[in-house]
Amino acid sequence: MRYPALLSAAALSIAAGTTLANPVSVTFEVDGEVSVTTLEICETITGSCDSDTSPITGAVVLLLEPGIDPTEAAIFDFNFALTETLNLSYNLGFGQTLTITGADLATQYALDGPTAPEPVGPAGELFFPAVPIVNAGTLSYNSSPFLCAILQSQNIPCSETIDLATAGVVAAPIVATLTRDGDFYVLDFDITVTFNGDDLPDAPPINGTITTSIQAVAPVPAPECPADVDDSGSVDLADLNIVLGNFGQSTSDGDTNGDGEVDLADLNAVLGAFGTICG
């Protein structure tokens, strides 16, 4: 399926770039109770439409700016798999029918690296304009005898099973929202793609839309702490005593910023992070 177009090698290269400094990788697990994919297909002979919906499972990996409220994010990976088979049927009149079945449907991220980072809006809004994806699974259709004759007159089989993976890498826009609820991030992630019979080999005359809406959650990563100079997992009185005990000396013991000196910058770093539990 080409939604809207196959990606060129140059576009893939551009999409793979990232300028995030020291990004944190966060894995979001899909909530299968509220996350779904809906397949709607309209046959264009009479214009009738049908749709079916399945829950999905999977995960999304984002690269985020360090800190609990990131202002930029990039997609590093995702995979979604439908847990149910989708069944669509059409009555074209005069006893003529068309049935379509979607089996083992799945969508995966198609790059080995991250997308270019996008800004996180004030309410957590995120938009990725053209994300490379690949699809898996099959669409199978069967037609009744008179409809079969119409299809054959257009060199289209009366029934066929189409492997969606043959479409290769395609591009789709993704709209998302990233918010924080206490110690958890909440990610709403929506992909809407369209296709028609020309996008699929041996398909009947159809137009379709695949809408995937997920909600996924991930723990907010504990911050890394240069101020945890004794590597105890927290910034506490022991770290403050090390900095004070080495204050004014050229040593790495108590040097939080790696400049070779224990000075006011290091003291401020410990005081500013005092009480922090580190990752």
C-alpha positions as CSV (number, residue, x, y, z in Angstrom):
1,M,0.0,0.0,0.0
2,R,1.3,3.4,-0.8
3,Y,0.1,5.9,1.7
4,P,0.6,8.3,0.2
5,A,3.8,7.4,-1.6
6,L,6.8,5.0,-1.5
7,L,9.7,6.7,0.2
8,S,12.9,7.5,-1.7
9,A,16.3,6.6,-0.3
10,A,17.0,10.4,0.3
11,A,13.8,10.7,2.3
12,L,14.7,7.8,4.4
13,S,18.1,9.3,5.1
14,I,16.6,12.7,6.0
15,A,14.0,11.0,8.3
16,A,16.8,9.1,10.1
17,G,18.6,12.2,11.3
18,T,18.3,13.4,14.9
19,T,19.7,16.4,16.8
20,L,18.6,15.4,20.3
21,A,21.4,15.8,22.8
22,N,21.9,12.8,25.1
23,P,18.4,11.4,24.4
24,V,16.7,9.1,26.8
25,S,15.1,6.0,25.3
26,V,11.6,5.3,26.7
27,T,9.5,2.3,25.8
28,F,5.7,2.6,25.9
29,E,3.6,-0.5,26.2
30,V,0.3,-0.4,24.4
31,D,-2.9,-0.7,26.5
32,G,-4.8,-3.4,24.6
33,E,-8.0,-2.5,26.3
34,V,-8.3,0.9,24.7
35,S,-6.1,0.7,21.6
36,V,-7.7,-0.4,18.3
37,T,-7.2,-0.5,14.6
38,T,-10.2,0.0,12.3
39,L,-10.2,-1.0,8.7
40,E,-12.9,0.6,6.5
41,I,-13.2,-0.4,2.8
42,C,-15.7,1.0,0.3
43,E,-16.3,-0.9,-2.9
44,T,-16.6,1.5,-5.8
45,I,-19.1,-0.4,-8.0
46,T,-22.1,0.7,-5.9
47,G,-20.3,2.8,-3.3
48,S,-21.2,0.7,-0.3
49,C,-18.8,0.6,2.7
50,D,-18.1,-1.7,5.6
51,S,-15.7,-1.7,8.5
52,D,-14.4,-3.8,11.3
53,T,-12.2,-3.1,14.4
54,S,-9.7,-5.1,16.4
55,P,-7.8,-4.5,19.6
56,I,-4.0,-4.3,19.1
57,T,-0.9,-5.0,21.1
58,G,2.6,-3.7,20.8
59,A,5.0,-1.0,21.9
60,V,6.4,2.4,20.9
61,V,9.9,3.6,21.7
62,L,10.5,7.3,21.8
63,L,13.8,9.2,22.2
64,L,13.2,12.1,24.6
65,E,15.2,15.0,25.9
66,P,16.6,14.4,29.3
67,G,14.3,15.7,32.0
68,I,10.7,14.8,33.0
69,D,9.0,17.3,30.7
70,P,10.8,17.0,27.3
71,T,10.3,19.7,24.7
72,E,11.4,17.4,21.8
73,A,10.8,13.8,20.9
74,A,11.8,11.4,18.1
75,I,10.3,8.0,17.1
76,F,12.9,5.2,17.5
77,D,10.7,2.2,17.0
78,F,7.1,0.8,17.1
79,N,5.2,-2.3,16.3
80,F,1.5,-3.0,16.4
81,A,-0.3,-6.3,15.8
82,L,-4.1,-6.9,15.6
83,T,-5.4,-9.6,17.8
84,E,-8.4,-10.4,15.8
85,T,-9.3,-11.2,12.1
86,L,-11.3,-8.4,10.3
87,N,-14.3,-9.4,8.2
88,L,-16.1,-7.1,5.8
89,S,-19.0,-7.9,3.5
90,Y,-21.0,-6.1,0.8
91,N,-24.3,-6.8,-0.9
92,L,-24.2,-5.2,-4.3
93,G,-27.8,-6.1,-5.2
94,F,-29.3,-8.9,-7.3
95,G,-27.7,-11.4,-5.0
96,Q,-24.1,-10.3,-5.8
97,T,-21.7,-10.2,-2.8
98,L,-18.2,-9.3,-2.0
99,T,-16.3,-10.4,1.1
100,I,-13.0,-9.1,2.4
101,T,-10.9,-10.6,5.2
102,G,-7.9,-9.1,6.9
103,A,-5.7,-11.6,8.7
104,D,-2.6,-11.3,10.8
105,L,-2.4,-7.6,10.2
106,A,0.5,-5.6,11.7
107,T,2.4,-2.4,11.3
108,Q,6.0,-1.8,12.1
109,Y,8.5,1.1,12.0
110,A,10.7,0.8,8.9
111,L,14.0,2.6,9.9
112,D,17.0,1.4,11.8
113,G,17.4,4.8,13.4
114,P,15.2,7.5,14.8
115,T,13.1,10.0,12.9
116,A,14.0,13.7,13.0
117,P,13.0,15.1,16.4
118,E,9.8,17.1,16.6
119,P,8.7,19.7,19.1
120,V,6.4,18.8,22.0
121,G,3.7,21.4,22.2
122,P,2.4,23.1,25.4
123,A,-0.3,20.4,25.8
124,G,2.0,17.6,24.7
125,E,1.1,17.8,21.0
126,L,3.4,15.9,18.6
127,F,3.3,15.6,14.8
128,F,5.5,13.5,12.6
129,P,4.6,14.3,9.0
130,A,6.0,11.3,7.1
131,V,7.0,8.2,9.1
132,P,8.3,5.2,7.3
133,I,6.3,2.0,8.0
134,V,5.9,-1.5,6.6
135,N,2.7,-3.6,6.8
136,A,2.3,-7.3,7.3
137,G,-0.6,-9.7,7.0
138,T,-3.1,-10.4,4.2
139,L,-6.2,-9.1,2.6
140,S,-8.3,-11.8,1.0
141,Y,-11.5,-11.3,-1.0
142,N,-14.1,-13.5,-2.7
143,S,-16.8,-12.4,-5.2
144,S,-20.1,-14.0,-6.3
145,P,-20.5,-15.2,-9.9
146,F,-21.9,-12.2,-11.7
147,L,-19.5,-9.8,-9.9
148,C,-16.7,-12.3,-10.8
149,A,-17.5,-11.9,-14.5
150,I,-17.2,-8.1,-14.1
151,L,-13.9,-8.4,-12.4
152,Q,-12.6,-10.8,-15.0
153,S,-13.5,-8.4,-17.7
154,Q,-11.1,-5.9,-16.0
155,N,-8.4,-8.6,-15.7
156,I,-9.0,-8.8,-11.9
157,P,-9.3,-12.3,-10.3
158,C,-12.6,-13.4,-8.8
159,S,-10.8,-14.1,-5.5
160,E,-7.3,-13.5,-4.3
161,T,-5.1,-13.3,-1.2
162,I,-2.9,-10.2,-1.1
163,D,0.3,-10.0,0.9
164,L,0.5,-6.5,2.3
165,A,4.3,-6.8,2.8
166,T,4.8,-6.6,-1.0
167,A,4.0,-2.9,-0.9
168,G,7.4,-2.3,0.8
169,V,8.2,0.9,2.8
170,V,5.5,3.5,2.8
171,A,5.0,6.9,4.5
172,A,2.3,7.9,6.9
173,P,1.7,11.0,9.1
174,I,1.4,10.3,12.9
175,V,-0.4,12.6,15.3
176,A,0.5,12.0,19.0
177,T,0.1,13.5,22.5
178,L,2.7,13.0,25.2
179,T,1.6,13.9,28.7
180,R,2.8,13.0,32.2
181,D,0.7,11.6,35.0
182,G,2.7,11.4,38.1
183,D,5.5,8.9,37.6
184,F,4.2,7.8,34.2
185,Y,4.2,9.1,30.7
186,V,1.0,8.7,28.7
187,L,1.3,8.5,24.9
188,D,-1.7,8.8,22.5
189,F,-0.6,7.8,19.1
190,D,-2.7,7.9,15.9
191,I,-1.9,6.8,12.4
192,T,-4.4,7.2,9.5
193,V,-3.6,5.9,6.1
194,T,-5.6,5.6,2.9
195,F,-5.3,3.3,-0.1
196,N,-7.2,2.2,-3.2
197,G,-7.3,-0.8,-5.5
198,D,-4.4,0.5,-7.6
199,D,-2.1,0.3,-4.6
200,L,-2.7,-3.5,-4.3
201,P,-1.9,-6.2,-6.8
202,D,-5.1,-8.0,-8.1
203,A,-7.4,-6.0,-5.8
204,P,-11.0,-5.4,-6.7
205,P,-12.1,-1.7,-7.2
206,I,-12.0,-0.4,-3.6
207,N,-11.0,2.6,-1.5
208,G,-9.9,2.0,2.1
209,T,-8.8,3.7,5.3
210,I,-6.8,2.1,8.1
211,T,-7.0,4.0,11.4
212,T,-4.8,3.0,14.3
213,S,-5.4,4.7,17.7
214,I,-3.3,3.6,20.6
215,Q,-2.7,4.6,24.2
216,A,0.5,3.5,25.8
217,V,2.2,4.2,29.1
218,A,5.8,4.2,30.3
219,P,7.5,5.0,33.6
220,V,9.2,8.3,33.7
221,P,12.9,7.4,33.8
222,A,14.8,8.4,36.9
223,P,17.2,11.2,36.1
224,E,20.9,10.6,35.7
225,C,22.8,12.4,38.4
226,P,26.3,13.8,37.9
227,A,25.9,15.3,41.4
228,D,25.8,11.7,42.8
229,V,29.5,11.7,43.1
230,D,29.7,8.6,45.3
231,D,27.4,6.6,42.9
232,S,25.1,5.6,45.7
233,G,21.9,6.2,43.6
234,S,20.9,9.4,45.3
235,V,22.2,12.9,45.9
236,D,22.6,13.3,49.6
237,L,24.7,14.5,52.5
238,A,27.5,12.1,51.6
239,D,27.9,13.8,48.2
240,L,27.9,17.2,49.7
241,N,30.6,16.2,52.2
242,I,32.8,14.9,49.3
243,V,32.5,18.2,47.4
244,L,33.1,20.3,50.5
245,G,36.1,18.1,51.5
246,N,37.7,18.5,48.1
247,F,36.7,22.1,47.5
248,G,39.3,24.1,45.6
249,Q,41.3,21.0,44.6
250,S,42.2,19.6,41.2
251,T,40.6,16.2,41.5
252,S,37.9,14.0,40.0
253,D,36.6,13.2,43.5
254,G,33.6,15.6,43.8
255,D,34.0,17.0,40.3
256,T,30.4,16.9,38.9
257,N,31.0,18.5,35.5
258,G,34.3,16.9,34.5
259,D,36.4,20.1,34.3
260,G,39.1,18.7,36.7
261,E,38.3,21.1,39.5
262,V,36.0,20.9,42.5
263,D,34.6,24.4,42.8
264,L,31.4,26.5,43.2
265,A,29.8,24.9,40.1
266,D,30.1,21.5,41.7
267,L,28.7,22.7,45.0
268,N,25.8,24.3,43.2
269,A,25.2,21.0,41.2
270,V,24.9,19.0,44.4
271,L,22.8,21.6,46.2
272,G,20.5,21.9,43.2
273,A,20.0,18.1,42.9
274,F,19.9,17.4,46.7
275,G,17.4,14.7,47.5
276,T,17.2,13.4,43.9
277,I,16.9,9.6,43.4
278,C,19.0,8.8,40.4
279,G,18.7,6.4,37.5
